[in-house]
Amino acid sequence: MEPPIRVRVGKWPDSSNLVPWRMAVLHLDPAEVVTDNRPLFDEMQRRCLLCNSRDRCKHDLSTDPQDSRWKVYCANREPLYHLSQGGTREKD
């Protein structure tokens, strides 16, 4: 079960966004995702900025970005999986 997302005081607009970093590790182009499905990208950014596991994620990306342990705590695991399988376009 996914932990609830809670606002982290003092972490919002100055926090770095980890979504493009995670996408790069997964060989995804954030600019392409923005072009193909801006609402999805915006939602992923929102989830990331509100996530309670940002410090853990940043640490994991910095130390061993290929390790899959992020899938346990990442609120964006499902859309990232979908994107990594070739799905970027918004459904009609």
N, C-alpha and C positions, 0 to 999 in steps of 0.2 A: 504494500500500500504506500502510496506517495505521501510524504509528509506535507502538511499544509504550508502554503506560502504565506510568510509574514513580512511586513515591511521592516526593513532594517534602518533605523534612524541614523541619519548622517551618512548613509551609503549611496543615496541617490543622486543628485546629478553628477557628482564628481567621480563616481565609480567607473572603472574601465568595464567595457562590455566584453564578456567572455565568449559570446556567441560566434563572432567571426574567427576567434582563435580556435574554438572547438571545430568549426566548419573546416578551417584550413587543415587541421589534423586529419579530418575525415575526407580530405581531398575535394572539398566543396568550395565553390566560388561564391562568397557572400554577395558580390555585385550581381551575379547571375540570379541568385535567389531573390534579391530585391527587385530586379527587373521582371522576373517571372511571377513572383507572388509576394508583393510588398506587405499585404496584410499578415501573411504567415510570418515573415521576417520580423515585423513589428511586434507581433504576439510573442515570438521567441525572445526578443530583446526584453520585453516587459517581464516575462517569466524569469529571465536571467537576473534582471536587476532587483527583483523581489525575492530571489531565492535565499534560503537560509544556509545553503552549502557553498556559497561563493568562495570563501577562503579555502575550503577543501578543494574545490574545482581549480582555483588558481594554482594551488600547490601541486595538484596532480598534473595540470598542464605544464607546469614549470619543471617538474622532476621526471615524469615519465608519461608523456602525452599519449603514447600508444596503449597504455594500460586501460583495460575496459572497466575498471571499477567505477568510473563516472556514471555508467549506466544504472547503477544502483540508486543514486541520489539525484540525478539530473532531471529537472522538470521538462526538459526539451528532448529527452531520449527518443520518444516516439516520432516527433517530426524530423529529428536528425536521422533516425533510421530510415524513414520514408524518403527523405532527400538523398541519402546515400545509396538508395536502391533505384535512383533515377527519377523520382517524382518531385517536380518543382512547380509544375503548372497548376493553377487554381482550377478546380472542377467547375464546369458550367452547371 
